[in-house]
Amino acid sequence: MVTSSLRRYRPRPAARVRLLCFPHAGGGASGYRAWAALLPPTVELVVVQYPGREDRFDDPAPTDLVSLAGHVAAELRPLLDRPFAMFGHSMGTLVAYETLQRLRWEGAREPDLLVVSGRPAPDEALGGQLHLGDDEGLCDELARLGGATQEMFADPEIRRVFLPYIRDDYRLVETYRPRAAEPLDCPVTVFVGTSDPECDAAAAAGWARFTRGPLAVRSFPGDHFYLVPGRARVVAEISALLDPALARSSAAWPSMP
């Protein structure tokens, strides 16, 4: 049986705002677990868990990225009873965007804010053949982006467990083509790493074609995975975008019921 795709590591049913997060290719929901302690008590973190990894290891891979977004949208509908924001990194930007378009098509309200990270606009950087190539090519790409090292994937067991679903994620991204849709109305902010080979500040400007709302670009020190060492700064920036009154130090908030 296919399990739910939504994870709430620190449930806050009385939270004023929900932050919905979408991982990168090869990533899992647990990569955002530490965010829950960094967010203010008024914000509840909800993370999408894609099939084929972590606690969804036995769930089948989706046929395409748009159908994945459709399944996520169906699960998110009951959580849109209050203001919400979306954050997606790399592949997660596309899943978040398509999920948002599906929700809008079904009559749901748009988020108060969409934050996209580490990827140009949906109609750019299309295609690719890595999902059709050998394991070495896939490992080389992961090393290029800074998400893994060649030494890590020298272990046959690590390759056996991780590479199949990473390859499936690359298939979703490389076969994705955006559908014709009206621009969003919500504000969009693009986060980029200063040394990210995939998306710089100039490329981030292309997201302006996908919203009638204001577009902003924020740069952070680091490569494609700048948000791992810069976690506290990234979460503080998102909190400040949601409400300037939420801007604070990187210290964890106390536990809340």
Secondary structure as GFF3:
##gff-version 3
##sequence-region A 1 257
A	DSSP	beta_strand	6	7	.	.	.	ID=ss1
A	DSSP	beta_strand	17	22	.	.	.	ID=ss2
A	DSSP	three_ten_helix	29	32	.	.	.	ID=ss3
A	DSSP	alpha_helix	35	38	.	.	.	ID=ss4
A	DSSP	beta_strand	43	48	.	.	.	ID=ss5
A	DSSP	three_ten_helix	54	56	.	.	.	ID=ss6
A	DSSP	alpha_helix	65	76	.	.	.	ID=ss7
A	DSSP	three_ten_helix	77	79	.	.	.	ID=ss8
A	DSSP	beta_strand	84	89	.	.	.	ID=ss9
A	DSSP	alpha_helix	91	105	.	.	.	ID=ss10
A	DSSP	beta_strand	113	117	.	.	.	ID=ss11
A	DSSP	three_ten_helix	130	132	.	.	.	ID=ss12
A	DSSP	alpha_helix	135	145	.	.	.	ID=ss13
A	DSSP	three_ten_helix	152	154	.	.	.	ID=ss14
A	DSSP	alpha_helix	156	174	.	.	.	ID=ss15
A	DSSP	beta_strand	188	193	.	.	.	ID=ss16
A	DSSP	alpha_helix	201	204	.	.	.	ID=ss17
A	DSSP	three_ten_helix	205	210	.	.	.	ID=ss18
A	DSSP	beta_strand	215	220	.	.	.	ID=ss19
A	DSSP	alpha_helix	231	242	.	.	.	ID=ss20
A	DSSP	three_ten_helix	244	246	.	.	.	ID=ss21
###
